[in-house]
């Protein structure tokens, strides 16, 4: 099976314009993403999907492979589809351009999982929440899964609700946050795009709910590796601290 990784890199982010080119320890954010993804063993090709010439120039400058995609695409998934549409590929992986700590092993695990999957045609990632501040942070998306690892629901709210108020970590529910790495079979990617936006998706502003609301399964792979998404300028310091900590090991 042929697998392609695509890094959607958009200039006009509402909360932090041009964030993929922001300096992070001497390199633009998108270069960190590229270098990590390039080490993934399961990807046959890796492309940065740019919507701005400034991003294209930087990516080509550090030796990356880039293509220009329409600035009118509403989401990274749409940008992914534009790139893979003419290609002979079986699996497409959407690697967020603002996730400089995304490890290649996470990418490999999600690809291997989808290759072996018999039910779902879409997969994503979750990690156990260990920082209490993330419970109430609406930018940290939570996910609950069934006993077979298929997503039941994603929410910006803290789910499941601990009605008993149990504080003992050995007795209370386990909480997981969603990490926004997605793998699709090529066929399902275009099925997904053809579905109208769903009420739950509109309410939570989470496009993966469109798949669940239409009865499709999403396989969720657990990781113990954390990431730091760059949503605001202050997130650069968090990512810098995390990268420096890794280098000390």
N, C-alpha and C positions, 0 to 999 in steps of 0.2 A: 504494500500500500504506500502510495506517495503522500508525504505530509509536508505542508508548507506552513511556516510561521509568518504572520504579518503583524507588524507593529504600527498601529494607527497613530500618527503624530500630527496633532491639530494645533494650529497657531492660536486661534481665537478662543481659548478657554475663558469662560466668564469670570471665574474667581482669580485667575492667574494667567494672563495672556502671555503666550510665548514660553510657558513653563518647561516644555520639552528641551528648550535650549538654555535653560537656566544653568549657571555654573554650580557644579557639585564636585568639590575636591579636584578642581582643575579640568573637569570634563563636563560637557553638556549632559543633562539628565538622560537624553535619548541614547547617548553613546554607552552609558552604563547598561541600559536595557539591552542594546544591541550586543554588547560584549558578553553579557550573561547568556542571552538566548543563543548566541552563536556556539556556545559550548554544549548545548543540548544535543544529545546523540540521536534523537529520533527525528529531527528536522532535516528534510532533504533540501530545503531552500529557506531563506529568510529575507524578507523584504520590509522596508519601512514605507508605509503609505502616507505620503506628505500632502498637505493641502496648501503649502506656501513655499515659494522659491527659497526663502531664507532657511527653512528646514532642509530642503533638498540639498542646498549648497553645503551645509554643515555635515550632513550624513555622507555625502560623496567625499567630502574632505577627510573624514576619518576612515574611509575605506568601506563604508557600508553600501548596500544595494538599495536604491530608492526608486519609487515610481510616484508620479503625480496623480492624485485623485481629486475629484471634484470638491471644492470647498462647500458645496451645497449639501453634501451628505449629512444627514441628521445624527448619525451615530458611528461609533467605531465598527460596529457590526456591518453597517452599510458600506463603510469604507473597505472592510475586509472582503465583502461580496464583490465589490467593484474590481478588486485586485484579482481574485481567484476565478471570476466568471469565465475568462477565456482559457484558463489553465486546465491541464489534465492532472488533477489532484484528487485524492480520496478524502483527506482530512485537512481542515484549515484551523489553525490555532490563532486566536486573537490575543496578542500579548500587549498589555497596556503600555503606552509610550511614557507614562508617568510613574512607572513602578521600577525604580533603579535597583531594588534589592531582590527582584524576582530571580530565583535560583534555577539553573538549568535542570536540576533533578525534579523540580516541581513540574516543569514543562514535560519532561520525559515521562513522569508518572501519569499525567493526564492523557498523553498520547497513547501510552501502552494500555491504559484502562479503556479508552474508547475503541481501540483496535480489538480488544477482547470482549467488548460489550455486546450482548445479544438483544437487549431491550431498548436502551436509550441511544439516541443519535447525537447527543449533546452532553458534554461533561464540564464540570467546573471544580473549584477547590474551596475547602474550608479549613479553619484552624481554631482550636480551642481558645476561648477568650481567657486571658490571664490577668489583664489589666482592668480593674474595676471601672475605670473611667470610660472604657469602651461600651459598657452596658447601656449607658444613657446617651451616647454620642450617635446622633442620627446619621452621621456620615459613615459610621461603621455598620455595614449591613449584616444582619444576623440571618442564620439559616437553620432550619430543623429538617432532619432527614428521617426516613423510615428505617426499619431494621436491616434492609438490604442496601442502604446507602443512596437511595433516591430522594431527591428533594421533595419535601412536603410544602414548604413555604419559605419565602425570603421576606424580610421586613426591616425597616429602619427602626422599628420598635424592638424592645427587648423581649424576645421569644425564646423558649416558652415562658409564660408567666408563672412565677413561683408563688402560688396562692397560699401555701402554708407558711411562707415567710422564713423557711428553713435557712439558717445561716451556715450550718455545718456543710462544708464542701463535699463531704462524703455522702451526704443524703440529698442535697438539692440537685436539680437538673443540671446537666452539662450544657454549657452555652458555647455556640460556635459562631465565628464571624466568617463572612463570605469574602474570599479573595477573588478579585475580578479577572481571572484567567479563564478563557473559554476555548473548548475544542468542539468543532462541529464536523459531521460528515458533510461533504460538499452538497449532496442532495438536500439534506435537512436545512442547511444554511439558507437555501433559497426558498424552501417551504416556510421556514420561520419568518423570513422577510416578507413573504406574501400575506402573512396573517395580519389582520387589522389590530391596531393597538387595543389592548384589553382594559376594562375598568380597573382591575387591580394594578396593572402597569401604570396607568395614569395617576392612580392614587398615591402609589409609593415611589413613582419615577424609577422603576426597576424593570428593564425590558425583559429580563428572564422570566418574569411572571406571565408574560404573554404565552410562553411555551406551556407552563403548568396549567394556565386557565383554559387552554385548548386541548388539554388531555395528554400532552406529550411528557415523557419522562426526562429528567435531568440527573445523570449520575454525578455524585459529589465525592471527590477524592480528598481524604484528610491528609494534612501535612502538619509537621511540628515546626516548620520554618516560617518566620514572620516576614512581612514585607512592610514597606512604608510608601504609601501613595503620596505623590506631590499634588495636593489640591490647592494649597495656599503658600505664599512665600515662607511662612514660618515652618512649613514642613521640610524645607531644605535642611534646617538645623537638625531635625530629627533623623533625617536620612544620613546626614554627615556623621552624626554621633554613632549611628548603627554601623556604618561602614568602617569607621575608625576602630570601633570595638571589635569588628571581625578581623581587622588587620593585626590586632594585638594578640589574637589567639595563636 
